Amino acid sequence: MKRLIVLFVLCSIIKANAVANSKEHPFIKVNDTRYNISERGAIGDGKTLNTQAIQLVIEECAQKGGGTIVFPKGVFVSGALFLKRGVNVELQEGAVLKGSTNINDYPKLNTRIEGHFEPWRVALINGDSLDHLRITGSGILDGSGEPFWKEFYSRREADNKTTNLNVERPRLTFIQHSKDVKISGITFLNSGFWNLHIYNCQDVIIEYCRFHAPSGPKPYNQAPSSDGIDVDGSQSIAIRHCFFSVGDDCIALKGSKGPFAMQDPGSLPVENIEISDCIFEAGGGIVTVGSEATIVRNVTIQRCTTLRPTVLRLKLRPDTPQQYENITMNDITLVDGGAIFKVSPWTQYFDLKGQAPPKALVRNIKISNVHGKGNSLGEITGHSLATISDILVENVDIALKSTDFRLGNVQNLRFKNVRVNGKPMPAPERKPSVAKK
């Protein structure tokens, strides 16, 4: 009951702030013209496939100098939509853009997915080179994900070597090569794959959004690969006042993978990331770095609450050169939370491609002002070629079910003013490296 009350209060604050924010900070618009899709042929009956009708409205809006495509109250079923320059989207209260469950309503095009490009199914909403894009409102993007999840689990049960990409599933939203983007107030619901994928974008604000997908026991009560937000090769991203309850990573910072990842021109550094005032009910962690990632640096997380997910999760691939540095987490509240750290090797789909194993570097991590109740301190381990150093844990007062802390070869781990279960806790002694391949 206490957990539900805390969650209700926190969510109420987010909703109230969303209303206030919408009034205080008007969005930049290319054109004030508004295009109501219901007045131009779209039918919100939850049955009619509106892909062509909505796409025609997008084209009309772009051709006439831009404006805002308005989704009024109703359930509008659609396949993949492709936004154009100058075209914004508003989902009004009671509006649902509901993804088709027919995979063929999402064309297979060359797209960025899991750290590389390949022909794969596009998202429900797609945007390329759309500076100043705004996707706003209090409506819902519904991915109708259940049939896609069932197909994935069915295929994996038949063949346990089935990978994520073997079973095509649409993302909810994919935005790439864009600057000055704002996504505000939207609920992302039941995506077939990742919810919101941002690739090679700069100056993006994601605020007052909610990300929901089943997070229960596998196989059929958890949405596979239902990441909340995937920040892929992007810079200067702000995520604030959002709520996450998903079946995979809440916020994942990503790049490329494999022994040649550092030479991949498409794997830009993920840097200057700010995450604040968010609630994490279910998922892999407040923030997850990797698994496909090269350089991730200058990440700040503050004033966040976790009701279960790990505080900091770093995935270290033994087949990928990686550099994770300058990550700061401050003012973190645990409400029956999970572990503080999960820093460990990640060997899913491991492939050295005949090359020597690369090195990895993790350094300059600070976690401070943490309070509440959780499971454990977790683990900080690395593969045999990972160097992990300069980790500071400061001003922590938490109650834990277990004081176990699995620690590998970590250099300069410091605890300052750390209390666990009411008692001061010094930094654990350094132990030999845990080598995994």
C-alpha positions as CSV (number, residue, x, y, z in Angstrom):
1,M,0.0,0.0,0.0
2,K,2.8,2.4,0.9
3,R,4.4,1.8,-2.5
4,L,1.2,2.6,-4.3
5,I,0.7,5.8,-2.4
6,V,4.2,6.9,-3.2
7,L,3.7,6.1,-6.8
8,F,0.4,7.9,-7.0
9,V,1.9,11.1,-5.4
10,L,4.9,11.1,-7.7
11,C,2.8,10.6,-10.8
12,S,0.4,13.3,-9.7
13,I,3.3,15.8,-9.4
14,I,4.5,14.9,-13.0
15,K,1.0,15.4,-14.4
16,A,0.5,18.7,-12.7
17,N,3.9,20.0,-13.8
18,A,3.1,18.9,-17.4
19,V,0.1,21.2,-17.4
20,A,2.0,24.1,-15.9
21,N,4.9,23.6,-18.3
22,S,2.7,23.6,-21.4
23,K,1.5,27.1,-20.4
24,E,4.8,28.6,-19.4
25,H,6.9,27.4,-22.3
26,P,5.2,27.7,-25.7
27,F,6.7,25.5,-28.4
28,I,8.5,27.0,-31.4
29,K,6.4,26.4,-34.6
30,V,7.2,26.8,-38.2
31,N,3.6,27.7,-39.0
32,D,0.5,28.1,-36.9
33,T,-1.7,26.3,-39.3
34,R,-3.5,23.3,-37.8
35,Y,-4.6,20.2,-39.7
36,N,-7.2,18.1,-37.9
37,I,-6.9,14.6,-39.4
38,S,-10.6,13.8,-38.7
39,E,-11.6,16.7,-41.0
40,R,-9.4,15.2,-43.7
41,G,-10.6,11.7,-44.0
42,A,-9.1,9.8,-40.9
43,I,-11.6,7.8,-38.9
44,G,-10.9,7.3,-35.2
45,D,-13.1,4.2,-34.7
46,G,-10.3,1.8,-33.6
47,K,-10.8,-0.4,-36.7
48,T,-10.2,1.6,-39.9
49,L,-6.6,1.6,-41.2
50,N,-5.8,5.3,-41.6
51,T,-2.2,5.1,-42.9
52,Q,-2.9,6.6,-46.3
53,A,-5.3,9.3,-45.0
54,I,-2.9,10.5,-42.3
55,Q,0.1,10.4,-44.6
56,L,-1.8,12.6,-47.1
57,V,-2.4,15.2,-44.3
58,I,1.3,15.2,-43.5
59,E,2.1,15.8,-47.2
60,E,-0.4,18.5,-47.5
61,C,0.9,20.2,-44.4
62,A,4.5,20.1,-45.6
63,Q,3.6,21.3,-49.1
64,K,1.7,24.4,-47.7
65,G,4.6,25.5,-45.5
66,G,4.2,23.4,-42.4
67,G,2.1,23.5,-39.3
68,T,0.7,21.0,-36.8
69,I,-1.1,17.7,-37.5
70,V,-3.8,17.4,-34.9
71,F,-5.1,14.0,-33.6
72,P,-8.4,14.7,-31.9
73,K,-10.2,12.3,-29.5
74,G,-10.5,8.8,-31.0
75,V,-8.5,5.7,-31.8
76,F,-6.7,6.0,-35.1
77,V,-5.2,2.8,-36.4
78,S,-2.3,3.2,-38.7
79,G,0.9,1.7,-40.1
80,A,4.1,3.5,-40.5
81,L,4.0,7.3,-40.9
82,F,6.8,9.5,-42.2
83,L,7.0,13.1,-40.9
84,K,8.2,16.0,-43.1
85,R,10.1,19.2,-42.4
86,G,8.0,21.8,-40.7
87,V,5.3,19.3,-39.7
88,N,4.6,19.0,-36.0
89,V,2.3,16.5,-34.2
90,E,-0.2,17.1,-31.5
91,L,-2.1,14.3,-29.8
92,Q,-5.0,15.8,-27.9
93,E,-6.6,14.4,-24.7
94,G,-8.3,11.2,-25.6
95,A,-6.4,10.7,-28.9
96,V,-4.7,7.4,-29.6
97,L,-2.5,6.7,-32.6
98,K,-2.7,2.9,-32.5
99,G,-0.2,0.9,-34.5
100,S,-1.4,-1.8,-36.9
101,T,-0.7,-5.4,-35.9
102,N,0.1,-6.3,-39.5
103,I,3.9,-6.2,-39.8
104,N,3.6,-5.5,-43.5
105,D,2.1,-2.1,-42.7
106,Y,5.7,-1.2,-41.6
107,P,7.9,-1.2,-44.7
108,K,11.3,-2.7,-44.5
109,L,13.9,0.0,-45.2
110,N,17.6,0.5,-44.4
111,T,17.5,1.7,-40.8
112,R,19.6,2.1,-37.7
113,I,19.0,-0.7,-35.3
114,E,21.0,-2.3,-32.5
115,G,24.2,-0.4,-33.3
116,H,24.3,-0.8,-37.1
117,F,22.2,-0.3,-40.3
118,E,20.3,-3.0,-42.0
119,P,17.0,-3.5,-43.8
120,W,14.5,-3.7,-41.0
121,R,10.9,-2.7,-40.2
122,V,10.5,1.1,-39.7
123,A,8.7,2.6,-36.7
124,L,5.1,3.8,-36.3
125,I,6.3,7.4,-36.4
126,N,9.5,8.2,-38.4
127,G,11.4,11.4,-38.7
128,D,14.6,12.2,-40.6
129,S,16.4,15.6,-40.7
130,L,13.6,17.4,-38.9
131,D,15.0,20.3,-37.1
132,H,12.7,22.0,-34.6
133,L,10.3,19.1,-34.6
134,R,7.6,19.1,-31.9
135,I,5.5,16.0,-30.8
136,T,3.3,17.2,-28.0
137,G,-0.1,16.7,-26.3
138,S,-1.6,14.4,-23.7
139,G,-2.6,11.6,-26.1
140,I,-1.2,8.1,-26.5
141,L,1.0,6.3,-29.0
142,D,-0.1,2.6,-28.7
143,G,2.2,0.1,-30.4
144,S,-0.3,-2.8,-30.1
145,G,2.7,-4.9,-29.2
146,E,1.2,-8.1,-27.8
147,P,1.1,-10.1,-31.1
148,F,4.7,-9.1,-31.8
149,W,5.9,-10.2,-28.3
150,K,4.1,-13.5,-28.7
151,E,5.7,-14.1,-32.1
152,F,9.1,-13.4,-30.6
153,Y,8.7,-15.7,-27.6
154,S,7.2,-18.4,-29.8
155,R,10.2,-18.3,-32.2
156,R,12.7,-18.3,-29.3
157,E,11.0,-21.3,-27.7
158,A,11.3,-23.1,-31.0
159,D,15.0,-22.1,-31.4
160,N,16.8,-20.6,-28.4
161,K,19.4,-19.0,-30.8
162,T,16.7,-16.6,-32.0
163,T,18.0,-13.1,-31.7
164,N,16.1,-9.8,-31.3
165,L,16.6,-8.9,-35.0
166,N,15.4,-12.4,-36.2
167,V,11.9,-11.4,-35.3
168,E,10.9,-8.1,-36.9
169,R,8.9,-5.8,-34.7
170,P,8.2,-2.1,-35.1
171,R,9.4,0.7,-32.8
172,L,7.0,3.3,-31.7
173,T,9.0,6.4,-32.7
174,F,12.4,6.8,-34.5
175,I,13.9,10.2,-35.0
176,Q,17.3,10.7,-36.6
177,H,19.6,13.5,-37.9
178,S,17.6,16.2,-36.2
179,K,18.3,19.2,-34.0
180,D,16.1,21.1,-31.5
181,V,13.5,18.4,-31.0
182,K,10.9,18.5,-28.2
183,I,8.7,15.6,-27.3
184,S,6.3,16.5,-24.4
185,G,3.4,15.0,-22.6
186,I,3.0,11.8,-24.7
187,T,2.3,8.3,-23.3
188,F,4.2,5.6,-25.1
189,L,2.3,2.3,-24.7
190,N,3.0,-1.3,-25.6
191,S,5.6,-0.8,-28.3
192,G,6.5,-3.9,-30.3
193,F,10.2,-3.1,-29.9
194,W,11.9,0.1,-28.5
195,N,9.6,2.9,-27.6
196,L,11.5,6.0,-28.5
197,H,14.8,5.7,-30.5
198,I,16.8,8.9,-31.0
199,Y,19.8,8.6,-33.4
200,N,22.4,11.2,-34.3
201,C,20.3,14.0,-32.8
202,Q,21.3,17.1,-30.9
203,D,19.5,19.4,-28.5
204,V,16.6,17.2,-27.7
205,I,14.2,17.6,-24.8
206,I,11.9,14.7,-23.8
207,E,9.7,15.8,-20.9
208,Y,6.5,14.8,-19.1
209,C,6.2,11.5,-21.1
210,R,5.2,8.1,-19.8
211,F,6.6,4.8,-21.1
212,H,4.6,1.6,-20.4
213,A,5.0,-2.0,-21.3
214,P,4.5,-5.3,-19.4
215,S,7.3,-6.1,-17.0
216,G,6.1,-9.3,-15.4
217,P,7.6,-12.8,-15.7
218,K,8.8,-14.2,-19.0
219,P,7.9,-15.4,-21.4
220,Y,4.4,-13.9,-22.0
221,N,4.1,-11.3,-19.3
222,Q,7.1,-9.2,-20.3
223,A,7.5,-7.1,-23.4
224,P,10.8,-8.1,-25.0
225,S,13.1,-5.2,-26.0
226,S,10.6,-2.6,-24.8
227,D,13.2,0.0,-23.9
228,G,11.7,3.3,-22.9
229,I,14.2,5.7,-24.6
230,D,17.3,4.7,-26.6
231,V,19.7,7.6,-27.0
232,D,22.0,6.4,-29.9
233,G,25.0,8.4,-31.0
234,S,23.4,11.7,-29.9
235,Q,24.5,14.7,-27.9
236,S,22.9,17.3,-25.6
237,I,19.8,15.3,-24.7
238,A,17.6,16.3,-21.7
239,I,15.1,13.8,-20.3
240,R,13.0,15.2,-17.4
241,H,9.8,14.6,-15.5
242,C,9.2,11.2,-17.2
243,F,7.8,7.9,-15.9
244,F,9.1,4.5,-16.9
245,S,7.5,1.0,-16.4
246,V,8.9,-1.2,-19.1
247,G,10.1,-4.7,-19.8
248,D,13.7,-3.8,-20.7
249,D,16.0,-0.9,-20.2
250,C,14.3,2.4,-19.1
251,I,16.9,4.7,-20.6
252,A,19.7,3.2,-22.7
253,L,22.7,5.1,-24.0
254,K,23.9,3.3,-27.1
255,G,26.3,3.3,-30.1
256,S,27.8,0.5,-32.2
257,K,29.2,-2.9,-31.2
258,G,32.0,-5.2,-32.3
259,P,35.8,-5.0,-32.5
260,F,35.6,-2.3,-35.2
261,A,33.1,-0.1,-33.5
262,M,35.5,2.8,-32.7
263,Q,36.2,3.1,-36.5
264,D,32.5,3.2,-37.3
265,P,31.6,6.7,-38.6
266,G,28.0,6.0,-37.6
267,S,28.9,5.5,-33.9
268,L,29.1,9.0,-32.6
269,P,29.8,9.6,-28.9
270,V,26.9,9.8,-26.6
271,E,27.6,12.9,-24.5
272,N,26.1,15.7,-22.5
273,I,23.1,13.8,-21.3
274,E,20.9,15.1,-18.5
275,I,18.2,13.0,-16.8
276,S,16.2,14.6,-14.0
277,D,13.1,14.4,-11.9
278,C,12.0,11.0,-13.3
279,I,10.3,8.0,-11.8
280,F,11.4,4.4,-12.6
281,E,8.8,1.8,-11.6
282,A,10.1,-1.2,-13.7
283,G,12.9,-1.9,-16.1
284,G,16.6,-2.6,-16.2
285,G,17.9,0.5,-14.5
286,I,17.6,4.3,-14.1
287,V,20.2,4.5,-16.9
288,T,21.8,1.7,-18.8
289,V,25.0,2.2,-20.8
290,G,25.3,-0.3,-23.6
291,S,25.4,-3.0,-24.5
292,E,26.2,-1.7,-27.9
293,A,28.1,1.5,-27.2
294,T,31.6,2.9,-27.7
295,I,32.1,6.4,-26.1
296,V,29.6,7.5,-23.4
297,R,30.5,10.5,-21.3
298,N,29.3,13.5,-19.4
299,V,26.1,12.1,-18.1
300,T,24.2,13.7,-15.2
301,I,21.2,12.1,-13.4
302,Q,19.6,13.9,-10.5
303,R,16.4,13.9,-8.4
304,C,15.2,10.6,-9.6
305,T,13.2,7.8,-7.8
306,T,13.4,4.1,-8.4
307,L,10.8,1.7,-7.2
308,R,12.7,-1.4,-8.5
309,P,15.2,-0.8,-11.3
310,T,19.0,-0.7,-10.6
311,V,20.5,2.8,-10.0
312,L,23.4,2.5,-12.5
313,R,23.8,-0.3,-15.0
314,L,26.9,-0.5,-17.2
315,K,27.2,-3.3,-19.8
316,L,30.7,-4.1,-20.8
317,R,31.0,-6.0,-24.1
318,P,34.2,-8.1,-24.3
319,D,34.0,-7.8,-28.1
320,T,33.7,-4.0,-28.3
321,P,36.2,-1.2,-27.4
322,Q,34.3,1.0,-24.9
323,Q,34.9,4.1,-22.9
324,Y,32.4,5.2,-20.2
325,E,33.3,8.2,-18.2
326,N,32.1,11.2,-16.2
327,I,28.8,9.9,-15.0
328,T,27.3,11.7,-12.0
329,M,24.1,10.6,-10.1
330,N,22.8,12.8,-7.3
331,D,19.7,12.9,-5.1
332,I,18.4,9.4,-5.8
333,T,15.5,7.9,-3.8
334,L,15.0,4.1,-3.5
335,V,11.5,2.9,-2.8
336,D,11.9,-0.9,-2.5
337,G,14.5,-0.4,-5.1
338,G,17.0,-2.8,-6.6
339,A,20.8,-2.7,-6.6
340,I,23.0,0.4,-6.6
341,F,25.4,-0.9,-9.1
342,K,25.3,-3.5,-11.9
343,V,28.6,-3.0,-13.8
344,S,29.4,-6.3,-15.5
345,P,30.3,-8.0,-18.7
346,W,27.6,-8.5,-21.4
347,T,28.2,-11.3,-23.8
348,Q,24.9,-11.6,-25.6
349,Y,25.6,-12.0,-29.4
350,F,29.3,-11.9,-28.6
351,D,31.4,-11.8,-31.8
352,L,35.1,-10.9,-32.1
353,K,35.0,-11.4,-35.9
354,G,38.4,-13.0,-35.7
355,Q,40.0,-10.0,-33.9
356,A,41.9,-9.8,-30.6
357,P,39.7,-8.8,-27.7
358,P,39.6,-5.0,-27.3
359,K,40.1,-2.9,-24.1
360,A,37.4,-1.1,-22.1
361,L,37.7,1.9,-19.8
362,V,35.3,3.0,-17.0
363,R,36.2,6.0,-14.9
364,N,35.0,9.0,-13.0
365,I,31.7,7.8,-11.6
366,K,30.1,9.6,-8.7
367,I,26.9,8.6,-6.9
368,S,25.8,10.8,-4.1
369,N,22.9,11.7,-1.8
370,V,21.1,8.4,-2.1
371,H,18.5,7.4,0.4
372,G,15.7,4.8,0.9
373,K,15.4,1.0,0.8
374,G,16.9,-1.3,-1.8
375,N,18.2,-4.9,-2.3
376,S,22.0,-4.6,-2.3
377,L,25.0,-2.7,-3.4
378,G,25.2,-5.0,-6.4
379,E,28.4,-5.5,-8.3
380,I,31.2,-3.8,-10.1
381,T,33.1,-6.3,-12.2
382,G,34.8,-6.2,-15.6
383,H,36.1,-8.5,-18.2
384,S,39.8,-9.2,-18.3
385,L,40.7,-6.2,-20.4
386,A,38.5,-3.6,-18.6
387,T,40.0,-0.9,-16.5
388,I,37.6,0.5,-13.9
389,S,38.7,3.4,-11.8
390,D,37.8,6.5,-9.8
391,I,34.4,5.7,-8.4
392,L,33.1,7.8,-5.5
393,V,30.0,6.9,-3.4
394,E,29.2,9.8,-1.1
395,N,26.4,10.8,1.4
396,V,24.4,7.6,1.2
397,D,22.0,6.4,3.9
398,I,20.1,3.3,2.8
399,A,18.5,0.2,4.2
400,L,19.4,-3.0,2.2
401,K,18.2,-6.5,2.3
402,S,21.8,-7.7,1.7
403,T,25.1,-5.9,2.3
404,D,26.8,-8.2,-0.3
405,F,28.9,-6.3,-2.8
406,R,30.6,-8.2,-5.6
407,L,33.7,-6.3,-6.5
408,G,36.3,-7.1,-9.1
409,N,39.5,-5.2,-10.0
410,V,38.4,-1.6,-9.3
411,Q,41.0,1.1,-8.7
412,N,40.3,4.0,-6.3
413,L,36.8,3.1,-5.1
414,R,35.9,5.6,-2.3
415,F,33.1,5.6,0.2
416,K,32.5,8.9,2.0
417,N,29.7,9.2,4.7
418,V,28.0,6.0,3.6
419,R,25.6,4.3,6.0
420,V,24.0,1.0,5.3
421,N,21.3,-0.4,7.7
422,G,22.1,2.4,10.1
423,K,25.9,1.6,10.3
424,P,28.9,3.4,8.7
425,M,30.3,1.4,5.8
426,P,33.8,1.8,4.5
427,A,34.8,1.1,0.9
428,P,35.3,-2.6,0.4
429,E,38.8,-3.8,-0.2
430,R,40.0,-4.3,-3.8
431,K,39.7,-7.9,-5.0
432,P,41.2,-9.7,-8.0
433,S,39.5,-9.1,-11.4
434,V,36.6,-11.2,-12.4
435,A,37.5,-12.2,-16.0
436,K,34.8,-13.2,-18.4
437,K,34.7,-13.5,-22.1
